Amino acid sequence: MMFVCIMGDSCTGKSTLAKTLAKRIDAEVMTGKDYLRLAKDERSAEAVFKKKAESASQSNQHLFYVITEKTQLSLVPDQALRILVTASLETIKDRFAKRMGGNLPKPVEQMLERKYGMFEREQYDCRVNTDQDDFETAMSDILEQLQRIEKNQT
């Protein structure tokens, strides 16, 4: 029924959102370059993934695709629901440091600063700021939006 793209910077809460939503509506979650497992070479894997994405957009299955690289947007169908997940740079740095055992090396910090906000100018249908938005309310809003889209498709 729907292909959902969940995009944003590292450590904004995209995967947590996708996994929680997927449990509620029995959806598949793929992240980043997971699609490479679909075939022996990258070009073939992209083709298989694009067919899977189109199929999800036109059937009764849901597929959540979590991305942190703008180049992966080329794999997202035009009719996909696009969700931008954001957080402040300080929150991202704190979360990333926790992932790395409490230490954020300077090169990693600089990479986070350089990439921060790279999806801001991209098209999106829904925005979730994990610093400000209540997680349950954001999920309910997204589920309602999915239901409206599904009703319009039938």
Summary of the structure (lengths in Angstrom):
residues: 154
radius of gyration: 15.9
end to end distance: 9.7
largest distance: 51.4
contacts: 451
relative contact order: 0.22
helix: 51%
strand: 17%
